[in-house]
Amino acid sequence: MALEVFQMPDTISRDAMLYEINDRGIYYWNENVKILDEIQKIDLPDHIKPIVPVLRSYCALRIKSYHFLYNAIEKGGKLADQKEEMNKYNKQIDVLMAKLQAEKDVQN
């Protein structure tokens, strides 16, 4: 649900987009962080333990990128106008996704 913001139609109103980013996107990323915090308290198998901090970093980066989008749109910008900055976030996200894949490959 946190990623649904990227599936919104181009015709969505500014207020509706701000709602989607903040009240759905950021909200659900924060919920994911809470879940990960609870998971870390569990006695996890050794092969799962390294994944949790990477997932937490992923969520934190998504939250940061959503705050950026929110602020940009609130000031009158459009998602399409923020492509360069969003590409920076996406590259960082890709690095974290590669780490997750590497962890998965180690387990197999």
N, CA, C and O atoms as a Tinker XYZ file with bonds, in Angstrom:
   432  protein
     1  N      0.815000   -1.191000    0.000000    73     2
     2  CA     0.000000    0.000000    0.000000    64     1     3
     3  C      0.862000    1.260000    0.000000    63     2     4     5
     4  O      0.460000    2.289000   -0.542000    81     3
     5  N      2.030000    1.180000    0.599000    73     3     6
     6  CA     2.898000    2.355000    0.643000    64     5     7
     7  C      3.388000    2.756000   -0.740000    63     6     8     9
     8  O      3.702000    3.924000   -0.969000    81     7
     9  N      3.456000    1.814000   -1.654000    73     7    10
    10  CA     3.945000    2.109000   -3.003000    64     9    11
    11  C      2.840000    2.541000   -3.967000    63    10    12    13
    12  O      3.127000    2.903000   -5.108000    81    11
    13  N      1.594000    2.509000   -3.530000    73    11    14
    14  CA     0.486000    2.862000   -4.413000    64    13    15
    15  C      0.559000    4.300000   -4.912000    63    14    16    17
    16  O     -0.049000    4.632000   -5.930000    81    15
    17  N      1.283000    5.146000   -4.218000    73    15    18
    18  CA     1.419000    6.536000   -4.636000    64    17    19
    19  C      1.963000    6.627000   -6.065000    63    18    20    21
    20  O      1.648000    7.571000   -6.790000    81    19
    21  N      2.763000    5.665000   -6.460000    73    19    22
    22  CA     3.362000    5.697000   -7.794000    64    21    23
    23  C      2.415000    5.164000   -8.867000    63    22    24    25
    24  O      2.759000    5.157000  -10.049000    81    23
    25  N      1.248000    4.726000   -8.470000    73    23    26
    26  CA     0.262000    4.234000   -9.419000    64    25    27
    27  C     -0.904000    5.207000   -9.588000    63    26    28    29
    28  O     -1.898000    4.888000  -10.241000    81    27
    29  N     -0.778000    6.374000   -9.006000    73    27    30
    30  CA    -1.844000    7.362000   -9.100000    64    29    31
    31  C     -1.870000    7.938000  -10.523000    63    30    32    33
    32  O     -0.824000    8.097000  -11.151000    81    31
    33  N     -3.059000    8.245000  -11.019000    73    31    34
    34  CA    -3.157000    8.819000  -12.365000    64    33    35
    35  C     -2.557000   10.226000  -12.411000    63    34    36    37
    36  O     -2.493000   10.918000  -11.395000    81    35
    37  N     -2.129000   10.628000  -13.578000    73    35    38
    38  CA    -1.557000   11.969000  -13.750000    64    37    39
    39  C     -2.566000   13.068000  -13.446000    63    38    40    41
    40  O     -2.192000   14.208000  -13.170000    81    39
    41  N     -3.822000   12.725000  -13.497000    73    39    42
    42  CA    -4.887000   13.712000  -13.296000    64    41    43
    43  C     -5.247000   13.917000  -11.831000    63    42    44    45
    44  O     -6.132000   14.715000  -11.524000    81    43
    45  N     -4.580000   13.213000  -10.925000    73    43    46
    46  CA    -4.893000   13.333000   -9.505000    64    45    47
    47  C     -4.645000   14.767000   -9.033000    63    46    48    49
    48  O     -3.688000   15.413000   -9.458000    81    47
    49  N     -5.501000   15.246000   -8.167000    73    47    50
    50  CA    -5.344000   16.610000   -7.668000    64    49    51
    51  C     -4.136000   16.701000   -6.735000    63    50    52    53
    52  O     -3.664000   15.700000   -6.197000    81    51
    53  N     -3.663000   17.903000   -6.566000    73    51    54
    54  CA    -2.521000   18.154000   -5.686000    64    53    55
    55  C     -2.840000   17.680000   -4.265000    63    54    56    57
    56  O     -2.032000   16.989000   -3.644000    81    55
    57  N     -4.012000   18.050000   -3.755000    73    55    58
    58  CA    -4.386000   17.668000   -2.396000    64    57    59
    59  C     -4.508000   16.152000   -2.245000    63    58    60    61
    60  O     -4.108000   15.588000   -1.226000    81    59
    61  N     -5.059000   15.504000   -3.259000    73    59    62
    62  CA    -5.184000   14.047000   -3.208000    64    61    63
    63  C     -3.812000   13.390000   -3.233000    63    62    64    65
    64  O     -3.590000   12.397000   -2.541000    81    63
    65  N     -2.886000   13.934000   -4.026000    73    63    66
    66  CA    -1.530000   13.372000   -4.078000    64    65    67
    67  C     -0.821000   13.569000   -2.746000    63    66    68    69
    68  O     -0.138000   12.664000   -2.265000    81    67
    69  N     -0.977000   14.741000   -2.150000    73    67    70
    70  CA    -0.365000   14.975000   -0.838000    64    69    71
    71  C     -0.918000   14.005000    0.195000    63    70    72    73
    72  O     -0.178000   13.487000    1.031000    81    71
    73  N     -2.213000   13.766000    0.134000    73    71    74
    74  CA    -2.830000   12.784000    1.036000    64    73    75
    75  C     -2.221000   11.405000    0.814000    63    74    76    77
    76  O     -1.850000   10.732000    1.775000    81    75
    77  N     -2.115000   10.979000   -0.438000    73    75    78
    78  CA    -1.574000    9.654000   -0.757000    64    77    79
    79  C     -0.139000    9.507000   -0.259000    63    78    80    81
    80  O      0.232000    8.466000    0.283000    81    79
    81  N      0.653000   10.539000   -0.443000    73    79    82
    82  CA     2.057000   10.485000   -0.019000    64    81    83
    83  C      2.161000   10.412000    1.498000    63    82    84    85
    84  O      2.864000    9.559000    2.039000    81    83
    85  N      1.461000   11.306000    2.175000    73    83    86
    86  CA     1.606000   11.409000    3.624000    64    85    87
    87  C      0.754000   10.402000    4.390000    63    86    88    89
    88  O      1.271000    9.642000    5.209000    81    87
    89  N     -0.536000   10.399000    4.126000    73    87    90
    90  CA    -1.456000    9.616000    4.946000    64    89    91
    91  C     -1.514000    8.146000    4.571000    63    90    92    93
    92  O     -2.014000    7.328000    5.343000    81    91
    93  N     -1.022000    7.811000    3.427000    73    91    94
    94  CA    -0.959000    6.395000    3.046000    64    93    95
    95  C      0.498000    5.959000    2.905000    63    94    96    97
    96  O      0.919000    5.001000    3.553000    81    95
    97  N      1.257000    6.637000    2.082000    73    95    98
    98  CA     2.635000    6.227000    1.833000    64    97    99
    99  C      3.509000    6.264000    3.076000    63    98   100   101
   100  O      3.990000    5.230000    3.541000    81    99
   101  N      3.710000    7.452000    3.606000    73    99   102
   102  CA     4.577000    7.602000    4.781000    64   101   103
   103  C      4.001000    6.821000    5.964000    63   102   104   105
   104  O      4.741000    6.200000    6.727000    81   103
   105  N      2.699000    6.858000    6.103000    73   103   106
   106  CA     2.067000    6.112000    7.190000    64   105   107
   107  C      2.439000    4.627000    7.127000    63   106   108   109
   108  O      2.856000    4.046000    8.128000    81   107
   109  N      2.287000    4.021000    5.955000    73   107   110
   110  CA     2.561000    2.584000    5.844000    64   109   111
   111  C      4.048000    2.266000    5.917000    63   110   112   113
   112  O      4.412000    1.192000    6.396000    81   111
   113  N      4.917000    3.156000    5.461000    73   111   114
   114  CA     6.347000    2.911000    5.648000    64   113   115
   115  C      6.686000    2.933000    7.137000    63   114   116   117
   116  O      7.480000    2.118000    7.606000    81   115
   117  N      6.088000    3.860000    7.876000    73   115   118
   118  CA     6.318000    3.896000    9.326000    64   117   119
   119  C      5.773000    2.651000   10.011000    63   118   120   121
   120  O      6.376000    2.152000   10.961000    81   119
   121  N      4.646000    2.150000    9.542000    73   119   122
   122  CA     4.108000    0.898000   10.087000    64   121   123
   123  C      5.078000   -0.254000    9.815000    63   122   124   125
   124  O      5.280000   -1.115000   10.672000    81   123
   125  N      5.670000   -0.268000    8.632000    73   123   126
   126  CA     6.658000   -1.300000    8.305000    64   125   127
   127  C      7.853000   -1.229000    9.251000    63   126   128   129
   128  O      8.364000   -2.261000    9.685000    81   127
   129  N      8.296000   -0.026000    9.567000    73   127   130
   130  CA     9.420000    0.142000   10.497000    64   129   131
   131  C      9.042000   -0.416000   11.868000    63   130   132   133
   132  O      9.850000   -1.089000   12.508000    81   131
   133  N      7.826000   -0.142000   12.320000    73   131   134
   134  CA     7.378000   -0.680000   13.614000    64   133   135
   135  C      7.398000   -2.209000   13.607000    63   134   136   137
   136  O      7.817000   -2.834000   14.581000    81   135
   137  N      6.952000   -2.793000   12.523000    73   135   138
   138  CA     6.958000   -4.256000   12.405000    64   137   139
   139  C      8.381000   -4.779000   12.450000    63   138   140   141
   140  O      8.664000   -5.760000   13.139000    81   139
   141  N      9.276000   -4.133000   11.723000    73   139   142
   142  CA    10.677000   -4.567000   11.723000    64   141   143
   143  C     11.300000   -4.422000   13.109000    63   142   144   145
   144  O     12.099000   -5.262000   13.522000    81   143
   145  N     10.942000   -3.368000   13.821000    73   143   146
   146  CA    11.452000   -3.196000   15.188000    64   145   147
   147  C     10.985000   -4.344000   16.085000    63   146   148   149
   148  O     11.747000   -4.835000   16.918000    81   147
   149  N      9.760000   -4.760000   15.914000    73   147   150
   150  CA     9.236000   -5.890000   16.688000    64   149   151
   151  C      9.916000   -7.201000   16.276000    63   150   152   153
   152  O     10.221000   -8.044000   17.120000    81   151
   153  N     10.143000   -7.356000   14.996000    73   151   154
   154  CA    10.806000   -8.568000   14.491000    64   153   155
   155  C     12.207000   -8.688000   15.083000    63   154   156   157
   156  O     12.654000   -9.787000   15.413000    81   155
   157  N     12.900000   -7.556000   15.216000    73   155   158
   158  CA    14.266000   -7.590000   15.747000    64   157   159
   159  C     14.306000   -8.074000   17.196000    63   158   160   161
   160  O     15.348000   -8.537000   17.662000    81   159
   161  N     13.206000   -7.974000   17.901000    73   159   162
   162  CA    13.160000   -8.419000   19.292000    64   161   163
   163  C     13.004000   -9.939000   19.401000    63   162   164   165
   164  O     13.208000  -10.520000   20.467000    81   163
   165  N     12.649000  -10.557000   18.305000    73   163   166
   166  CA    12.440000  -12.007000   18.289000    64   165   167
   167  C     13.786000  -12.703000   18.110000    63   166   168   169
   168  O     14.690000  -12.155000   17.479000    81   167
   169  N     13.916000  -13.859000   18.641000    73   167   170
   170  CA    15.121000  -14.664000   18.459000    64   169   171
   171  C     15.069000  -15.275000   17.053000    63   170   172   173
   172  O     14.563000  -16.380000   16.853000    81   171
   173  N     15.599000  -14.533000   16.103000    73   171   174
   174  CA    15.541000  -14.940000   14.701000    64   173   175
   175  C     16.639000  -15.934000   14.359000    63   174   176   177
   176  O     17.693000  -15.944000   14.994000    81   175
   177  N     16.395000  -16.762000   13.364000    73   175   178
   178  CA    17.479000  -17.619000   12.861000    64   177   179
   179  C     18.615000  -16.745000   12.327000    63   178   180   181
   180  O     18.381000  -15.640000   11.838000    81   179
   181  N     19.815000  -17.237000   12.423000    73   179   182
   182  CA    20.991000  -16.458000   12.024000    64   181   183
   183  C     20.927000  -15.978000   10.576000    63   182   184   185
   184  O     21.417000  -14.892000   10.265000    81   183
   185  N     20.335000  -16.764000    9.697000    73   183   186
   186  CA    20.308000  -16.361000    8.283000    64   185   187
   187  C     19.290000  -15.238000    8.008000    63   186   188   189
   188  O     19.317000  -14.629000    6.939000    81   187
   189  N     18.404000  -14.969000    8.959000    73   187   190
   190  CA    17.402000  -13.904000    8.796000    64   189   191
   191  C     17.893000  -12.592000    9.417000    63   190   192   193
   192  O     17.537000  -11.513000    8.942000    81   191
   193  N     18.692000  -12.675000   10.451000    73   191   194
   194  CA    19.122000  -11.485000   11.193000    64   193   195
   195  C     19.717000  -10.382000   10.317000    63   194   196   197
   196  O     19.395000   -9.215000   10.541000    81   195
   197  N     20.569000  -10.686000    9.331000    73   195   198
   198  CA    21.158000   -9.590000    8.548000    64   197   199
   199  C     20.165000   -8.895000    7.605000    63   198   200   201
   200  O     20.443000   -7.805000    7.105000    81   199
   201  N     19.038000   -9.510000    7.370000    73   199   202
   202  CA    18.060000   -8.940000    6.444000    64   201   203
   203  C     17.286000   -7.791000    7.088000    63   202   204   205
   204  O     16.953000   -6.813000    6.418000    81   203
   205  N     17.005000   -7.905000    8.362000    73   203   206
   206  CA    16.155000   -6.926000    9.047000    64   205   207
   207  C     16.744000   -5.510000    8.988000    63   206   208   209
   208  O     16.001000   -4.581000    8.670000    81   207
   209  N     18.030000   -5.290000    9.274000    73   207   210
   210  CA    18.558000   -3.921000    9.176000    64   209   211
   211  C     18.523000   -3.363000    7.746000    63   210   212   213
   212  O     18.341000   -2.161000    7.550000    81   211
   213  N     18.694000   -4.224000    6.770000    73   211   214
   214  CA    18.625000   -3.766000    5.377000    64   213   215
   215  C     17.198000   -3.335000    5.050000    63   214   216   217
   216  O     16.991000   -2.308000    4.404000    81   215
   217  N     16.218000   -4.114000    5.494000    73   215   218
   218  CA    14.828000   -3.739000    5.280000    64   217   219
   219  C     14.480000   -2.443000    6.010000    63   218   220   221
   220  O     13.719000   -1.620000    5.502000    81   219
   221  N     15.034000   -2.275000    7.181000    73   219   222
   222  CA    14.790000   -1.036000    7.934000    64   221   223
   223  C     15.397000    0.155000    7.205000    63   222   224   225
   224  O     14.780000    1.218000    7.134000    81   223
   225  N     16.592000   -0.011000    6.667000    73   223   226
   226  CA    17.226000    1.056000    5.877000    64   225   227
   227  C     16.400000    1.374000    4.633000    63   226   228   229
   228  O     16.255000    2.533000    4.245000    81   227
   229  N     15.871000    0.336000    4.025000    73   227   230
   230  CA    15.014000    0.500000    2.850000    64   229   231
   231  C     13.786000    1.342000    3.212000    63   230   232   233
   232  O     13.448000    2.284000    2.495000    81   231
   233  N     13.134000    1.012000    4.295000    73   231   234
   234  CA    11.954000    1.772000    4.725000    64   233   235
   235  C     12.323000    3.216000    5.041000    63   234   236   237
   236  O     11.602000    4.137000    4.656000    81   235
   237  N     13.429000    3.420000    5.730000    73   235   238
   238  CA    13.871000    4.775000    6.082000    64   237   239
   239  C     14.148000    5.603000    4.830000    63   238   240   241
   240  O     13.825000    6.790000    4.779000    81   239
   241  N     14.740000    4.980000    3.837000    73   239   242
   242  CA    15.015000    5.679000    2.581000    64   241   243
   243  C     13.721000    6.012000    1.854000    63   242   244   245
   244  O     13.586000    7.098000    1.290000    81   243
   245  N     12.778000    5.092000    1.865000    73   243   246
   246  CA    11.468000    5.372000    1.251000    64   245   247
   247  C     10.779000    6.530000    1.965000    63   246   248   249
   248  O     10.203000    7.401000    1.314000    81   247
   249  N     10.832000    6.550000    3.287000    73   247   250
   250  CA    10.224000    7.642000    4.047000    64   249   251
   251  C     10.881000    8.968000    3.664000    63   250   252   253
   252  O     10.195000    9.966000    3.440000    81   251
   253  N     12.190000    8.973000    3.592000    73   251   254
   254  CA    12.917000   10.189000    3.227000    64   253   255
   255  C     12.509000   10.659000    1.826000    63   254   256   257
   256  O     12.303000   11.852000    1.607000    81   255
   257  N     12.395000    9.730000    0.888000    73   255   258
   258  CA    12.020000   10.104000   -0.479000    64   257   259
   259  C     10.580000   10.608000   -0.533000    63   258   260   261
   260  O     10.275000   11.525000   -1.295000    81   259
   261  N      9.699000   10.021000    0.264000    73   259   262
   262  CA     8.307000   10.475000    0.290000    64   261   263
   263  C      8.205000   11.865000    0.900000    63   262   264   265
   264  O      7.401000   12.679000    0.445000    81   263
   265  N      9.008000   12.151000    1.922000    73   263   266
   266  CA     9.023000   13.501000    2.488000    64   265   267
   267  C      9.501000   14.505000    1.436000    63   266   268   269
   268  O      8.961000   15.606000    1.321000    81   267
   269  N     10.513000   14.112000    0.678000    73   267   270
   270  CA    10.992000   14.977000   -0.403000    64   269   271
   271  C      9.865000   15.257000   -1.396000    63   270   272   273
   272  O      9.619000   16.410000   -1.751000    81   271
   273  N      9.182000   14.207000   -1.840000    73   271   274
   274  CA     8.079000   14.374000   -2.789000    64   273   275
   275  C      6.975000   15.256000   -2.215000    63   274   276   277
   276  O      6.467000   16.153000   -2.887000    81   275
   277  N      6.621000   14.993000   -0.986000    73   275   278
   278  CA     5.569000   15.771000   -0.339000    64   277   279
   279  C      5.923000   17.257000   -0.343000    63   278   280   281
   280  O      5.117000   18.097000   -0.742000    81   279
   281  N      7.136000   17.567000    0.105000    73   279   282
   282  CA     7.565000   18.961000    0.168000    64   281   283
   283  C      7.615000   19.596000   -1.219000    63   282   284   285
   284  O      7.234000   20.754000   -1.385000    81   283
   285  N      8.079000   18.851000   -2.204000    73   283   286
   286  CA     8.159000   19.377000   -3.571000    64   285   287
   287  C      6.761000   19.683000   -4.119000    63   286   288   289
   288  O      6.540000   20.738000   -4.713000    81   287
   289  N      5.843000   18.776000   -3.922000    73   287   290
   290  CA     4.485000   18.970000   -4.426000    64   289   291
   291  C      3.766000   20.069000   -3.650000    63   290   292   293
   292  O      3.017000   20.859000   -4.224000    81   291
   293  N      3.999000   20.109000   -2.358000    73   291   294
   294  CA     3.369000   21.138000   -1.520000    64   293   295
   295  C      3.783000   22.535000   -1.981000    63   294   296   297
   296  O      3.010000   23.487000   -1.881000    81   295
   297  N      5.013000   22.644000   -2.487000    73   295   298
   298  CA     5.518000   23.935000   -2.975000    64   297   299
   299  C      5.103000   24.214000   -4.417000    63   298   300   301
   300  O      5.506000   25.220000   -5.002000    81   299
   301  N      4.291000   23.314000   -4.989000    73   299   302
   302  CA     3.780000   23.568000   -6.328000    64   301   303
   303  C      4.398000   22.736000   -7.431000    63   302   304   305
   304  O      4.048000   22.918000   -8.597000    81   303
   305  N      5.294000   21.839000   -7.108000    73   303   306
   306  CA     5.926000   21.006000   -8.125000    64   305   307
   307  C      5.078000   19.795000   -8.482000    63   306   308   309
   308  O      4.067000   19.515000   -7.837000    81   307
   309  N      5.501000   19.088000   -9.509000    73   307   310
   310  CA     4.838000   17.857000   -9.934000    64   309   311
   311  C      5.845000   16.721000   -9.856000    63   310   312   313
   312  O      7.053000   16.952000   -9.894000    81   311
   313  N      5.352000   15.507000   -9.747000    73   311   314
   314  CA     6.235000   14.339000   -9.673000    64   313   315
   315  C      7.193000   14.300000  -10.858000    63   314   316   317
   316  O      8.378000   14.009000  -10.693000    81   315
   317  N      6.690000   14.589000  -12.036000    73   315   318
   318  CA     7.527000   14.541000  -13.238000    64   317   319
   319  C      8.693000   15.531000  -13.165000    63   318   320   321
   320  O      9.750000   15.298000  -13.751000    81   319
   321  N      8.492000   16.628000  -12.447000    73   319   322
   322  CA     9.537000   17.638000  -12.314000    64   321   323
   323  C     10.636000   17.228000  -11.344000    63   322   324   325
   324  O     11.691000   17.860000  -11.298000    81   323
   325  N     10.401000   16.195000  -10.583000    73   323   326
   326  CA    11.345000   15.763000   -9.544000    64   325   327
   327  C     12.132000   14.522000   -9.952000    63   326   328   329
   328  O     12.708000   13.837000   -9.106000    81   327
   329  N     12.153000   14.242000  -11.242000    73   327   330
   330  CA    12.736000   13.003000  -11.746000    64   329   331
   331  C     14.210000   12.825000  -11.347000    63   330   332   333
   332  O     14.610000   11.741000  -10.924000    81   331
   333  N     15.006000   13.873000  -11.480000    73   331   334
   334  CA    16.444000   13.754000  -11.192000    64   333   335
   335  C     16.689000   13.400000   -9.727000    63   334   336   337
   336  O     17.468000   12.496000   -9.424000    81   335
   337  N     16.032000   14.104000   -8.832000    73   335   338
   338  CA    16.204000   13.825000   -7.403000    64   337   339
   339  C     15.669000   12.441000   -7.059000    63   338   340   341
   340  O     16.277000   11.712000   -6.275000    81   339
   341  N     14.542000   12.086000   -7.639000    73   339   342
   342  CA    13.974000   10.760000   -7.366000    64   341   343
   343  C     14.884000    9.659000   -7.900000    63   342   344   345
   344  O     14.961000    8.583000   -7.308000    81   343
   345  N     15.568000    9.912000   -9.002000    73   343   346
   346  CA    16.517000    8.925000   -9.520000    64   345   347
   347  C     17.640000    8.664000   -8.516000    63   346   348   349
   348  O     18.126000    7.539000   -8.405000    81   347
   349  N     18.051000    9.697000   -7.790000    73   347   350
   350  CA    19.066000    9.515000   -6.754000    64   349   351
   351  C     18.552000    8.561000   -5.669000    63   350   352   353
   352  O     19.258000    7.645000   -5.245000    81   351
   353  N     17.322000    8.791000   -5.235000    73   351   354
   354  CA    16.729000    7.891000   -4.240000    64   353   355
   355  C     16.584000    6.478000   -4.801000    63   354   356   357
   356  O     16.863000    5.495000   -4.116000    81   355
   357  N     16.149000    6.394000   -6.039000    73   355   358
   358  CA    15.961000    5.075000   -6.655000    64   357   359
   359  C     17.269000    4.303000   -6.769000    63   358   360   361
   360  O     17.280000    3.082000   -6.609000    81   359
   361  N     18.364000    4.991000   -7.040000    73   359   362
   362  CA    19.668000    4.317000   -7.096000    64   361   363
   363  C     20.051000    3.776000   -5.720000    63   362   364   365
   364  O     20.579000    2.670000   -5.605000    81   363
   365  N     19.783000    4.554000   -4.689000    73   363   366
   366  CA    20.069000    4.088000   -3.330000    64   365   367
   367  C     19.179000    2.893000   -2.972000    63   366   368   369
   368  O     19.625000    1.945000   -2.325000    81   367
   369  N     17.945000    2.952000   -3.393000    73   367   370
   370  CA    17.016000    1.841000   -3.167000    64   369   371
   371  C     17.489000    0.601000   -3.907000    63   370   372   373
   372  O     17.412000   -0.506000   -3.375000    81   371
   373  N     17.980000    0.775000   -5.135000    73   371   374
   374  CA    18.500000   -0.354000   -5.911000    64   373   375
   375  C     19.676000   -1.021000   -5.200000    63   374   376   377
   376  O     19.805000   -2.245000   -5.225000    81   375
   377  N     20.533000   -0.217000   -4.566000    73   375   378
   378  CA    21.669000   -0.773000   -3.807000    64   377   379
   379  C     21.154000   -1.644000   -2.661000    63   378   380   381
   380  O     21.665000   -2.739000   -2.427000    81   379
   381  N     20.144000   -1.151000   -1.951000    73   379   382
   382  CA    19.583000   -1.939000   -0.850000    64   381   383
   383  C     18.906000   -3.207000   -1.361000    63   382   384   385
   384  O     19.005000   -4.262000   -0.733000    81   383
   385  N     18.231000   -3.109000   -2.476000    73   383   386
   386  CA    17.584000   -4.287000   -3.057000    64   385   387
   387  C     18.643000   -5.319000   -3.476000    63   386   388   389
   388  O     18.427000   -6.522000   -3.334000    81   387
   389  N     19.768000   -4.851000   -3.983000    73   387   390
   390  CA    20.847000   -5.762000   -4.341000    64   389   391
   391  C     21.404000   -6.453000   -3.099000    63   390   392   393
   392  O     21.750000   -7.633000   -3.149000    81   391
   393  N     21.493000   -5.727000   -1.990000    73   391   394
   394  CA    21.942000   -6.329000   -0.726000    64   393   395
   395  C     20.974000   -7.413000   -0.279000    63   394   396   397
   396  O     21.387000   -8.485000    0.164000    81   395
   397  N     19.695000   -7.128000   -0.400000    73   395   398
   398  CA    18.692000   -8.130000   -0.030000    64   397   399
   399  C     18.805000   -9.364000   -0.918000    63   398   400   401
   400  O     18.709000  -10.493000   -0.437000    81   399
   401  N     19.005000   -9.149000   -2.198000    73   399   402
   402  CA    19.158000  -10.279000   -3.125000    64   401   403
   403  C     20.412000  -11.078000   -2.791000    63   402   404   405
   404  O     20.401000  -12.307000   -2.850000    81   403
   405  N     21.493000  -10.382000   -2.440000    73   403   406
   406  CA    22.730000  -11.074000   -2.080000    64   405   407
   407  C     22.515000  -11.922000   -0.827000    63   406   408   409
   408  O     23.006000  -13.048000   -0.753000    81   407
   409  N     21.795000  -11.399000    0.146000    73   407   410
   410  CA    21.473000  -12.177000    1.353000    64   409   411
   411  C     20.663000  -13.399000    1.008000    63   410   412   413
   412  O     20.894000  -14.482000    1.545000    81   411
   413  N     19.720000  -13.226000    0.118000    73   411   414
   414  CA    18.880000  -14.355000   -0.311000    64   413   415
   415  C     19.728000  -15.410000   -1.019000    63   414   416   417
   416  O     19.563000  -16.609000   -0.793000    81   415
   417  N     20.638000  -14.945000   -1.879000    73   415   418
   418  CA    21.502000  -15.880000   -2.607000    64   417   419
   419  C     22.420000  -16.658000   -1.665000    63   418   420   421
   420  O     22.691000  -17.836000   -1.894000    81   419
   421  N     22.897000  -15.999000   -0.606000    73   419   422
   422  CA    23.759000  -16.660000    0.391000    64   421   423
   423  C     22.990000  -17.764000    1.095000    63   422   424   425
   424  O     23.544000  -18.815000    1.416000    81   423
   425  N     21.707000  -17.515000    1.331000    73   423   426
   426  CA    20.874000  -18.507000    2.026000    64   425   427
   427  C     20.612000  -19.738000    1.161000    63   426   428   429
   428  O     20.427000  -20.843000    1.672000    81   427
   429  N     20.599000  -19.537000   -0.125000    73   427   430
   430  CA    20.322000  -20.664000   -1.028000    64   429   431
   431  C     21.593000  -21.373000   -1.304000    63   430   432
   432  O     21.602000  -22.358000   -2.042000    81   431
